[in-house]
């Protein structure tokens, strides 16, 4: 992690900043420079106690993307500016870009919204933080668009691509742990498949299914049906599952990626009767593809959940993969409300929240218990502005007669 501790500071619009969250993060950073303390920050207002995760909110890749996008708008007055798709999975940020005249070429699943035929070489096209496929890059380049000029692809996503290329040169097949329809997985699959046979597994269930073909326990012909749409062109089941390496969509649960890698490693070991020293002949070490921010935010939630609380609130875009995994972790321990803004908190009696399992919004009544003090855990996804988290805190505490104000807390505890 040390290589990332002194990463550059980005110029982010003030509307996304929060005086409260900035003060808290700065204080915690001073006290924990090595990022080893994952205990939450307590905001004690008396009748309500807010526990904030040690790490949450904008990551390096998101801040980089936002800075590039807003600078692109400033530097290209009068030009048509397109975003290939949602730059990040946050509805407010994407709405802000649209309000400034940015047009989206595709939806989050890659379905066209504006035909590529309408683009000219004089237009600007911003590549989102998730990256894009080689086919789309080539299509834009053929129009005369310099895709590298306004490319906000997260460097940690590019790191996965580079690692895939490295193991491809050593004749390993790439297994991508990711959601097949997610922009980042589609991009990673494309870059890996250029160099080597590639297959996508969504979860452990997919990994178990794949293992049966590795071990020769299922007919090879069935692979093409079971993994339809998840393997690269020309994939040969007999030859291409003999040597593999697992990389990931950077926003998946790190523990899930590791579990899948460990499982498939053991399958390979047993298949070829390998020992620890010889396993590298058939299984590539790719642990270094896990994203630092995904790791930090998930570790912070584990730390957060050590606190005995009444409920948790997770703030972020409903289609945000990394946010949904934070929700998943919280749900294992206590009532959890996945919201995308303070507006979801309808009143002290009702909250409108998202069930990402069945992709529906539901209203829960009496979500704030009558007991005092009420203890609330709060975190947010990597594409959620800190200002939104502060708004949620302010909305929650507005239902109580407080012992101290937010301003008082900043001055007394975080200066």
N, C-alpha and C positions, 0 to 999 in steps of 0.2 A: 504493500500500500504506500510505502514512503515516497515513491516517485510521484504520487498524486497529491501529496499534502500541501504543496505550494503551487497549486494550479492557478492560472491567470484569473483575474477578476474581470467580469464582463459588465458592459454598459447595458443595464436592463431598465426599461421604462419604470419610472417612479410609481406608476399605478399598480405595479406588481409587488412593490416592496411593502414591508410592514415595520414600523418603528419598534413594536413589541418583539416580533420574531427576530429581527436583526439584532436587537440588544441581547436577547436570550442566546442566539447562536454565537455571537461574538464572545459572550461570557463563557459559554461552555467550551468554545475553541481554545480560549486562553487557559482554562483550567485542565483541559484534556487534549493537549497538542498531539498526542500519539493515538488518539481516537480509540482508547481501550475501555472507556467507561460508557456502558450502554444503558445506564439507569436514566429514567425520565426526569424532566424538569417539572417541579411542582409550582403551580400558580395557585396560591391559597387565598381565595377571596372570602373565606369564612364559611358561609352556608353552601358554597360550591367550590370544589377543589378540582382544578384542571391539571392533568398529568400529560405533558407534551413529550413525544418520543424524542430521543437524543438526536436522531437524524431523520429528516423528512424534507419534502419540497424539492424545488428545482435542483437538478443535478448538473454536472458539467456540460453534458451533451445538450440538454434543454436550454441552458443559458447561452451556450454558443449559438444554437439555432435561432433563438429569439434575437440576439444581438445582430446576427447576419441579416435576418429578415427585415428588421426595422431600419437598419442602415441601407439595405437595398431599396426600400421605399423612398428614403430621404435622397438617395443618390440618383434616382431615376424618375424625376418629375416628368409627367406627360407620357411616360411609356406604359404600355400594358404589362402588368406584372402578374404572373401566374404562379401558383403553388401546385406542385405535382399532385399532392393530396394533403390531408391534414398534416401540418408541420409537426405537431405534437398532439397527443390525445387529451386536449383540454378545450372544452367548448368556448370558454371566455377568451382565451388567447386567439383561437381561430376566428372568433367573431370580431375581435379587435382588428385582425388583419383584413378581414372582409370589409370592415367599415372604412378602411384606408384604401380600398379599391382593389385589393388582391383577389384574384379569381382562382377557384379550384378546378383543376383539370379532371381529377378523379375523386371518387369517394374513398373511404378507408379500405374498401375491399378491392379496389382497382377497377371498379366500373366507371366508364367514361361519363363525365358531366359536360365537358366541352370537347368537341372533336379536335384531335391533334392537327387536322388539316387547316384549322383556323389560325394556328400559330405561324408567325413569320420569324425570320432571323433577327428582326429588330426588336422582338419581344424579350422579356426577361422571364426565365423559368427557375424557380427556387426548388431545389431538391430537399425533401424533408429530413428530419433527424433520423428517421428509420433507414434512410438510403433508398435505393431503387434497383430494379433489375437491369441487367446488362442490355436486354432487348429494348427497354424503354430509353436507356441512355443512348443507344445506337439510333433509335428513331428520332430523338431530339437533336442529336448531332447531325443527322442527315438533313434536318431542316435548317441547320446553321446555328443552333443554340449551343453555346459553350457551357455544357453541364457542370464543368468544374468551377466556373466563375462564381456561381451562387449556390454552392453545395453545402448544406448544413448537416450532412451525415455525421452522426456521433462518432468520434474517434474510437470509442470502445466497441462500436458495431464494426468499424473497419478492422479493428484488432481481430475480431472473430473471422472476418474474411481472410485476413493475412495468415492466420493460423491454419485455416482450412487449406489455403494454397500450399503452405509449408508441408502439411502432412500428405497432401495430394501428390507432391513431388516424390514422396517415399512410398507411393502406391497404396495408400490407405483409402478406403471408401469413407465418406463423411456421413455421419448420422447427425442430423440437426434436431435438437430437442426444442420444439417451438409449436406455436399454433399455426397450422398450415395456411390459414387465410390472412394472418397478420402481415402488415407491410414489411416489417423487419425480417420475418421468416422467409417471405417471398424473395426479398433481396438477398439474404444470406444463401438461400437455396440456389439462386441464380449464379452467384459468384462462385460457390463451391462446385456446382455442376459444370462450370466451364472447364475445370481442371480434373475432375474425378467423378466417378459414380456417387450419387447422393440420394439419401432417403430421409424423410421427415417422420419423427415420432412425436405425437402430441403429449403423451403421458406414459406412465408405467405400463398401462394396459397395452399400448402400442408396442412398447419395448418388449413385453412378454411375447406378443404376437410375432415380432421380428425375430426373437430368440429361437423360435421354433423352426424358422427357415435356416438360421445359422447352424442349429444343431441337427438339421436334416430330419426333423420330426413332422414336417408338413410338406405336401407336394409343392414343388417349385412353381407350378402353374397357378396355384392359388394366391401366391404373393401378388401377382399383377391385378388380381381382383380386390384383395384385402387392402392393398396399399395404393389403389387407383388414385392418381393425381398427386401422389406423395413421393414419387421416385423420378430420377432423371432419365432422359431419353437413352434407350439402349441398355438399360440396367440389366445385368445378367446375374440372376440369383445364385447360380452355382459358383461363379467366380468372384463376384463383387462383395460377398459377405465373409470372405476369409480373413481380411485385414481391415479393421475399422477404427475410427476415432470419433468421439462424441463432442460436438460443439453446441452452443445454445443460442436461442433468442435471448438477448441479454436481460430481458425483463421477467423471465420465468423465475419460479422459486429456485434459489440456488441449491437448496437441499434436494429438490426433485431432480434437478440435472445431475447432481452428484450420485443420487441413488440409482438413476438410470445408467449412468456411466459405470458405476460399481457392479451393477447387475449384469450388464452386457460384457464387461471385462471377465467376470466369473464364468459366463457362458462360453466365451472364447477360450478361457484357460482349460475348462473341462473338455471342450471339444477337441483341443489339440494337445492335451496332457502337458501343459506348460507349468513351469514354476515361476516364482516372483521375479527372478532375474531374466527369464526368457520371454515373459509376457509381452514385452515391447516389440517382439517379432510380429505380433498379430494385433496389438492394441496400442494406439497412440495416446500419449499423455497430453491432455488438453485442458487441464484444470485452470490454466491462466486465461481462459476465455470468459470467466465469470466477471460480470461488471462490478466495479467497486461500489457504485451507488446502490445497485440492487442488493448487494451483500450488506452494506451499512444500514440501509433502511429496514431490511428484514431482520437483521441482528438487533436493531433498535426496538422493533416491535416485540421481539422475544424478551428484551429487557423491560419494555413497557408492561408486558403481561404479567410480570412478577408482582405488580401492584394489585391489591384487592380493590376492584372498582365496581360501579353499578352498571355502566355500559361504555361502549367505545364508539367514537365517531371517526370515520375515515373519509377524507375529503379528496375528490379527484374526478376526472372524467369517467363516465360510465364505460367507455370503450378502452380504457387504459389498462393494459395487461398488468403492469407492475402494481397499480393500485388495487386491482382485484385480488392479487395475491396477498397484499397486506390485510385486506378484508377477510380473506380465507383464514389467515393465521389468527386474527382476532376472534372470529366466529367460533373457533375451537374452544374458547374459554368463556366468553360472555356475550350478551346481546350487543350486536354491532350494527351501526347505521351507516350505510355507504351513501354519501350525498355529494352533489357537485357544486353547491353554493349555500350561502346562509338562507336563501329563499326556501330551501327545503325544510327548514325549521319553521313550520307554519305558526305554531304558538307553543306555549309551555305545555300544552296538552297533546299536540300532534306533530309528527315528523314524517315527511315524505322521503322515502329512501329506496335504493335500488337493490333488487335481488338479482345478482349477476348470474346465478345458477339458471334461472328461467327467463332472464332478461326482461323483468317487469318492475315497474315502480309500485310500491305499496305504501299505505299510510298506517302508521302505528300510533295508537292512542296511549296516553298516560305513560310516555316513555321516560319522563323524569319522575323518579320515586318520591314519595312524601318524606322520607327520612332526611336527616341533616347530620353532617354535611353530605351532599351528593358528590360522588367521586366519578369523574369522567376521564377516560383515556382518549387522546386525540393524536392522530398522525395524518399524513397526506401523501399522495403519490408524487413521483419525480417530475411530473409536468404541471403540478398545481402551484400557483403563485402563493407566496407567504401572505400576501394581503388577504387572500380568501380565507386562509386559516384564522387570521386575526378577526375577520368579519364573523366567522362562525363562533369564535370565543366570545366576542362582544354580544352576539345574539343570545347565546346560552346564558351568560351572566346577567343579561338584562331582565331575566325573570326573577332575580333575587335581590334582596336588600343587602348590599355588600358591606363588608367590614373595611375593605380598601378598594381603591380604583386601579385600573390598569396603569395609569400614569404613576401612581404611588408605588406599585410593584416594580416598575422599571427603575425608578430612582432609588428604591431601598435595596433591591436585590440584583440588578443587572447593569449597574453603571461601572 
